[in-house]
Amino acid sequence: MFSFFKSVVIGSPETNTNTRTDTSYTRQDTSDTSAKTRWFQRLSEDEVKPDILWIICSMFKMKTVQDVKSDIASELDEDRNNIDIVDNDRVIEGSRLVQDLSRPLQVVVHNANRTLPRRLQTNKKDMMNDWEEEPRCLMSCGHAITPDNLYDYCWAELTNKLAITFHCFAQVGERQTESCNAVWGFQEVVDGACLSVDERALFESRINRNFVYQSEGIQECPNCRVTCARQSSENPRVLCVFCKRAGKAQYEFCWFCLLPWNHNHSCSKDVVRQILTTCPKKDIVKVPGCPAIRACPKCQLLIEHKEACKQMNCRGCQTAFCFICLNVKGSSGFTCGSYDSACSVAPIQTIN
């Protein structure tokens, strides 16, 4: 879809230098919402440019993300629908207020379409949608996918499953019930999805962030999405200092289940691990040996399968996932088939 990609960072002169701004692990102070002169910078460039219209200078006055997208689209002479604002490597919904976001604002301007070089094209069917007619890229494992679908799948893996590597999800075997699961190199994803220099930087930043998430002692605050550490290794009650610094109400959450903390919170790592390990097995859509209880792949809230299909929606974080293989629903749907199709049973989950 995207042949060229522009990314600008909008902020005040005192928060910028002639080096690339790294917002992977820190959140800048959001208390200054005055209409001072704002500068902008492309993510892939060192130069900070002070030339900007007054409409962007005043955008911090109770404007929503959607308002700002319109302003920036006008300034850059771009289609508003091709613009996304990201905060801590996450795309922000249009209804969010700009003053709630990190500074400087990170603005991503997508391109109209992705052009796949002829040398990468194949006549094989797309592994996600076999009816796709646009050019497909031949991946190293031998399966094919369009640049749009590859981009959507990889971005969903990075944001929904906190992946640090990409695996082929094509169905293989006599019954088409197993995934290829071959590892795709990062460079072939860059080429196959036609990532620009700035898009590549965004993917790399998200991969680095996910690596930190998987490290011991680090969690992502479910409220502001900033990584933070525990105040005590013996206490699952966590106070997010970043929410407090941003001028928001004090926010506390449970280290293990990531739900807001309350006085009668009963979540325990040992209890959760015991439940996941000892729960009974059952058949789900005729697939035997499925654990009757799973932890949400996103927030680790325990969910019990009662009846009917394999697809679940977590009541805690609203993540949609497959109860059998634990794959999370992406922007193009489930990669493991429809609600009643068989797939591979994921191992019993562990809680670290």
N, C-alpha and C positions, 0 to 999 in steps of 0.2 A: 504494500500500500504506500509506504513513504519513500520518496526518492531523495528528499532533503529534509533536514530537521534543524530547527533553531531553538535554542534554549536561552532565556534571559533571566538574570537574577536582579531583582529590584530591591534597593535598600538605601540607606543613608550613607554619605561619604565616609563618616567616621567608622562604619562597620565594614568597609571594603578596603582591600589593598590590591596591589598589582599582581596578585597571585590567585590561583583558582580557589574558590571558597569551598571548604569541606564541611558539609552539614550532616555527615553520616551519624555521628554519635553525640553531638551537642545541640542544645537548643538555645538560641540567642534570646536576649531579654526583649520582651514584647511590650514593655511599659511605655516606650516612646511612640505615641501615635500622632504626633504633631505633623503638620503639613510642610515639613522642611523639604528642601530640594532632594529628590530621590535619584539615585544613579542606577543604571542597569548594566548587566554584563552577561554575555553569552557564556554558557557553562564551559565551552571548549576553548575560550579565549582568555588571555591575561588582561587585556585592556578593559578599563572601567570607563564608561562613557557618561558624561554629565548632562548630555543633551536629551531632554525629555519634556513632553507636554504637561501643562498644568493639570490636565484632567487626571493624569496618573499621580501627580504630586498630592492631590487631595483624596486619593482613593481610600485612605485609611480611616475616613470618617464614617463609621458604621456601614460600610459597604460589604455586600456578600461576595463570595468567590465568583458567582455568575456575573455580577456587576463589573467586577474587575476584569474578568475575561473579555467582556465587551469593550471596555476601555482599552485594554492592551491590544485587542484585535484591531481596533481602529488605529491605534498608534503604529502598529507594525504592518498595517494593510493586509491582514490575514483574515481568514474565515474563523469566526468565534468557535465553531464546532471542531476546529483543528487544534484548539488550545486546551491544555490541562495545567492546573496548578498543583504542584506536589509539595507535600510537607513530610520531612523525614522519609522520603522515597515512597510515599503513598499518594495516590490521586485523591484529591479532596473534593467532596460533594459541593455542588453549586450553592447550597443554602447556608454553608458555613460562613461566619463573619471573618473578614480578613484579619482583624485585630487579634483573633484567636490563634493565628498561625505564626510560625517561626519567621524571623527576619534574617537575611533578606528573603523576600518571596522568590520561590523557584518556579519559573514559568516555562512550560514546554509547549512548543508549537510544532504540531505534527504535520507531515506532508500529505498531499492528496492521495498518493498511491505509492506502492512499493514496486519497483521494476526489477525483476529477477533476470540476471545475465543469462544469455542463451546457454553458456557452458554448464550452468547448474540445472537446467530444465530437463524434465523427464516426462514421458507419456503415462507413467504409472498413476494409478488412482490415488487420490488424497486419502491418507489414513484416518482422517477425522470425518470428512464428508466425501463419499465416493462420487458424488454428482458434481463436484467442483470442476469448472471449465477453465479457470484462469491457470497460468503456468504453475507447475508444481516443482518443488526443489527435491532432488534426490539426496537423501541423507546417507551418512556413512554406513548405516546398518542395512541399506537397500530399500527402505520405505520412503514414501513421498508425502509431501505436505506443501500447501501454498504458503507464501510468505506471511500473509495475514493470519492464517491459522497458527503458524509457527510462533509468530509474535504473541498472539493472544494466549496460547498455551504456556509459553515460557514465562510470560509476565504473571499469569495466574499461579504458576508453580512458585515463583519468587515471592509473591505477596500472600497467597493463601496457604501454601505448604511450607513457606520459609526455606525453600530449596537452595542448595549451593551448587548443585549439578543438575543437568537435564537428562532425562531418560526417555527413550522411545516408548510410546504407549500403544503402538500398533498391536492388534490382536493376532496371535499366531497359534499354531497347533491344529490338530485335526478338527477340533470343535470350536476353534477360535475363542478359547476361554482364557488364554494366557497372554500376558503382555511381552512384547519383544524385550523391553527393559534395557536395551543397549544404551550405553552412555554416549551422549553427543558432546563433542568437544565445543568449547565456548566459541572458537573461531568459526566453526561451521554453522553455529546458531547466528553469529553476527552476519555471515554471508547469506545464509538461507532466508533469514528474516529481513535482510536488507537494512540492517541497523546503520544509522549514521554515526559520526564521531560522538555526537552528544548523547544519542540513545545508548551507545555502547557504554559511555561513562555512567549513565543512569543505571544500567544493568549491573555494571561492576560495583557500583556503590551499594545496590541492593544485596548483591551476593556477599559483600563484605559485612553488611549489617546482619544478614542471616547467620553468617559464621559466628558473629559475636553473640547472637541470640542463643546459639547452640552451646556456647561456652558455659561452664558452671558458674553460678553466681550472678547471672545476668538475665533479666526479664524485660519484656516490653510492657510499659504501663498501658492497660486497656483503655484508659481515658484519653491520654495525650499522645500515645504511640511513641514515646521516647524511652530508650533503654535506661534502666536504673538498677541499682544494686540493693540488696537487703540491708537493713540496718543491723540485723542480728541473725546469725545462722541458726539460732535456736528458736526464733520467733517467725511464724509464717505471715504475720501482720506487717505489711509494707506501706510506708508513707511515701508517696511520689513527691519529691522535692521540686520537680520541674513544674508540676501543676500549680504548686504554691507560688513559685517564682513568677509564673505567668499571670498571677493575679486571680487565679481561679479558686474556688472553694477547696479546702483541704481534701485530698482524695487518698483513700486507703483501700488496698485490695489484698486478696489472699495470694501468697506466693505460688501455691500449688494449683489452684483451680482458676485463678485470675479474676474471680468474681469480686464485686465490692465487699469490703469487710464490714461485718456487723457484730453486735455483741454476742450473738449466739451461733457464730460461724463454727461449723463442725468438720470442715474439710481437713483431712489428715493424709499425708503422703503414704503412711503405712497402711491405713485403712483402704485407700484407693488401690494401692498395689495388691493387697490381699483380695479385694473384690474382683479385680481384673484377672487375677491368677486362678481363683477358685470358682468362678461363675460357671454354671452348666453350659454345655454345648447344645446346639439345636440346628435344625434345617431351616434355611432361609432361601426362598424361591428355589427349593429342591437342591440347594448346595449344602452338603452335610458338614458338621464340625465347626460351625460358626459360634463364637462366644456370644452368649445371650446379653452380655453387658459390654459396652465399649465406652471409652473416654473420647469426647469430642476432639478431633485432631487439632482444633484451634485453641479452645479454652480449657480442655480436659475435664469438662463437666461430664459426670457419669450419666449414661443413657441406656435404658433397657429396651431391647426389641421385644415387642409383644406379638404382633402379627403383621400380615400383609407384606408390602414391598421392602426392598433393601435400602431405599433412599431415605435419609433422615435429615431433619432440620434441627439444629441445636437450639433449644429454647433459651440458652444463655447468650450466645453470640450470633445466632441465626446462620451459622455456617451450615451449608448443605453438603453432605458427604455420604458415601456408600458404606453401609454397615458391614459389608463383607470384606471388601478390599481396602477400605479407609481412604479411597481417593476422594479429594475435595472437588466439588462442582466448579468448573471454570466458566469463563465468559461464553464458551460455546457448548456448555452442557457437561454431562458426565462422560468421561473417557472410557468407562467400563460398561457401556451399554445402557439399555433402557431399565425401567424400574423392576422388571421381572426376568432379566437376562442373567445367566450365570457368570461369575468371575472368580478369581483366585482369592482364597481366604488369607487375609493378612495375619501375621503372627500375633500372639497375645501382647498387648501393649505394656510398656514399662514406664514408670514414672520416676524420673531422676530428681 
